[in-house]
Amino acid sequence: MRPLGKTGEVISAMCLGGHACTNPKKMSEAESLRLIQRAVDEGITFMDNCWDYHDGEAEERMGKALAEGGRRDKVFLMTKVCGRTAKDAQSNLDDSLRRLRTDRIDLWQFHEIVYDNDPDWIFAPDGAFQVAMKAVQQGKVRYVGFTGHKDPIIHLKMLGMPYEWASVQMPLNVMDVHYRSFQRQVLPVLLQRNIGVLAMKSLGGTGVIVTRAGIPVEDAIRYVLSLPVSTLVSGIDSEKVLDQNLKIVREFRPMTAEERAAIETKTIALAGDGRFELFKSSKMFDGPVHRKQHGFDTQVS
């Protein structure tokens, strides 16, 4: 368990990624529900989700899973808002509350701050930020943060907006330190301001850091958990992966500075051109909702 920045909340060091554990292409609804419920019963308290995951089915499945056995009150539930205007954000919020079968979202994060003008759009007079503040006042949202995977500069722009964020979600992995690095550019700012650090893409988003770069999964996860992060959002898509990650966390021993340096030295030649972090340089990981918002083709490129 680790503190979530200055919020006073304490969350599990491993977070259940809402996209992977609810993927209808890989598992039935019954399998998703069993996986989510097992994760909670095993002690994972931080739940990740998003309004647009699987066209809303991700929130539907998680809501159904948490409604059983009083699990909703055992977790810190986070979901993300895709809307940039107040109108769209309000619609997202209403949908999320209904799908998740809850009267409050513990953490509501602006999703995919990956285009340079996203911060300006959200903070415009008719922007989504107004809805977030109203939702906090109404008790429908407890804390507000933002996510993104593209460029540390865009994160820093969002951090420069007139609001003290509860959390920031960003890629952190053994390659990041060498290429458009969130660890070097954004993490120090979050620590200085005591903002909760939510790590993601510890294996490169599709596991390529393990499958192609040859970094053992335990080393890849231990490296991230050895950084001053509140939690690691992990794409757990089976009970086998859940068991693997639970074992790593339960036996976790922080890497020494020397161990981290050794891994970073090993990955210099591989990481410098960004081949294992294409989410920083292409639209491969940009959701179709956000590509459409900005007038891009919704097909991955």
Residue pairs with C-beta under 8 A, 6 or more apart in sequence:
1 10
1 11
1 12
1 13
1 45
2 10
2 11
2 12
2 13
2 229
2 230
2 231
3 9
3 10
3 11
3 196
3 230
4 10
4 11
4 76
4 143
4 166
4 167
4 196
4 230
4 231
5 166
5 167
5 190
5 194
5 195
5 196
5 197
5 230
6 166
6 194
6 195
6 196
7 143
7 166
7 167
7 196
9 76
9 106
9 143
11 45
11 46
11 76
11 230
11 231
12 43
12 44
12 45
12 46
12 231
13 225
13 229
13 230
13 231
13 232
13 249
13 252
14 44
14 46
14 231
14 232
14 234
14 245
14 246
14 249
15 44
15 46
15 47
15 48
15 78
15 198
15 231
15 232
15 233
15 234
16 36
16 39
16 44
16 46
16 47
16 48
16 234
16 236
17 48
17 200
17 233
17 234
17 235
17 236
18 47
18 48
18 49
18 50
18 53
18 58
18 59
18 62
18 79
19 48
19 50
19 53
19 54
19 58
19 235
20 26
20 235
20 236
20 237
21 32
21 35
21 36
21 39
21 62
21 236
21 237
22 32
22 36
22 49
22 53
22 54
22 57
22 58
22 61
22 62
23 32
23 54
23 237
24 54
24 57
26 237
27 35
27 237
27 238
29 61
29 64
32 61
32 65
33 61
33 64
33 65
33 68
34 239
35 236
35 238
35 239
35 242
36 47
36 61
36 62
36 65
36 66
37 65
37 68
37 69
37 71
38 239
38 242
39 236
39 242
40 47
40 65
40 66
40 71
40 74
40 75
41 71
42 242
42 246
44 75
45 74
45 75
45 76
46 75
46 76
46 78
46 231
46 233
47 62
47 66
47 75
47 76
47 77
47 78
48 78
48 79
48 233
49 58
49 59
49 62
49 77
49 78
49 79
49 80
49 96
49 100
50 58
50 59
50 79
50 80
50 82
50 111
51 59
51 79
51 80
51 81
51 82
51 83
51 92
51 95
51 96
51 111
52 82
52 111
52 287
52 288
52 289
53 59
56 95
56 99
59 79
59 95
59 96
59 99
59 100
60 99
62 100
63 99
63 100
63 101
63 102
64 101
65 71
66 72
66 75
66 77
66 100
66 101
66 102
67 101
72 101
72 102
76 106
76 107
77 100
77 102
77 105
77 106
77 107
78 105
78 106
78 107
78 108
78 109
79 96
79 100
79 105
79 107
79 108
79 109
80 108
80 109
80 110
80 111
80 112
80 147
81 89
81 92
81 93
81 96
81 108
81 109
81 110
81 111
81 128
81 131
81 132
82 88
82 92
82 111
82 112
82 287
82 289
82 290
82 293
83 89
83 90
83 91
83 92
83 128
83 131
84 118
84 121
84 122
84 127
84 128
84 293
85 121
85 126
85 127
85 128
86 126
86 127
86 128
86 130
86 131
87 126
88 128
89 127
89 128
89 131
89 132
90 131
93 105
93 108
93 131
93 135
93 140
93 141
96 105
96 108
97 103
97 104
97 105
97 140
103 139
103 140
104 139
104 140
104 141
104 142
105 135
105 140
105 141
105 142
106 142
106 143
107 141
107 142
107 143
107 144
107 145
107 166
107 167
108 132
108 135
108 141
108 143
108 144
108 145
109 144
109 145
109 146
109 147
109 167
109 169
110 118
110 122
110 128
110 132
110 144
110 145
110 146
110 147
110 158
111 146
111 147
111 287
111 290
112 118
112 147
112 148
112 149
112 286
112 287
112 290
113 119
113 122
113 146
113 147
113 148
113 150
113 154
113 155
113 158
114 148
114 149
114 150
114 151
114 154
114 286
114 290
115 150
115 154
115 290
115 294
116 154
116 157
118 148
118 154
118 158
119 154
119 157
119 158
119 160
119 161
121 127
121 128
122 128
122 129
122 161
123 129
123 161
123 162
129 163
132 141
132 144
133 144
135 141
136 142
136 143
136 144
143 166
143 167
144 163
144 165
144 166
145 165
145 166
145 167
145 168
145 169
145 195
145 196
145 198
146 158
146 165
146 167
146 168
146 169
147 168
147 169
147 170
147 198
147 200
148 154
148 155
148 158
148 169
148 170
149 170
149 171
149 200
149 201
149 205
149 279
149 280
149 285
150 279
150 280
150 286
151 180
151 280
152 170
152 180
152 181
152 182
152 184
152 185
152 186
153 185
155 168
155 170
155 182
155 185
155 186
156 185
156 186
156 189
158 165
158 168
159 165
159 168
159 186
159 189
159 190
159 193
164 193
164 195
165 195
166 195
166 196
167 195
167 196
167 197
167 198
167 230
168 186
168 190
168 195
168 196
168 197
168 198
169 198
169 199
169 200
169 233
170 182
170 186
170 197
170 198
170 199
170 200
171 182
171 199
171 200
171 201
171 205
171 277
171 279
171 280
172 182
172 183
172 187
172 197
172 199
172 200
172 201
172 202
172 224
172 227
172 229
173 201
173 202
173 203
173 204
173 209
173 220
173 223
173 224
173 277
174 209
174 213
174 215
174 219
174 220
174 223
174 263
174 264
174 267
174 271
175 204
175 209
175 213
175 267
175 270
175 271
175 276
175 277
176 182
176 183
176 271
176 277
177 183
177 184
177 264
177 267
177 271
178 264
178 267
178 268
178 271
178 272
179 271
179 272
179 273
179 274
179 277
179 280
180 274
180 277
180 280
180 281
183 227
187 197
187 227
187 228
189 195
190 196
190 197
191 197
191 228
196 230
197 227
197 228
197 229
197 230
198 229
198 230
198 231
198 233
199 224
199 227
199 229
199 231
199 232
199 233
200 232
200 233
201 277
201 279
202 209
202 220
202 221
202 223
202 224
202 232
202 234
203 209
203 210
203 217
203 220
203 221
203 235
204 210
204 213
204 276
204 277
205 277
205 278
205 279
205 285
208 276
209 215
209 220
209 276
210 216
210 217
210 220
212 276
213 267
213 270
213 276
215 263
215 267
217 244
217 248
218 248
219 263
221 232
221 234
221 245
221 248
222 248
222 252
222 253
222 254
222 255
223 255
223 260
223 263
224 232
225 232
225 249
225 252
225 254
226 254
226 255
226 259
226 260
234 245
236 242
236 245
255 263
270 276
271 277
274 280
274 281
278 284
278 285
279 285
282 301
283 291
283 296
283 300
283 301
284 300
284 301
286 296
286 300
288 298
291 297
291 298
292 298
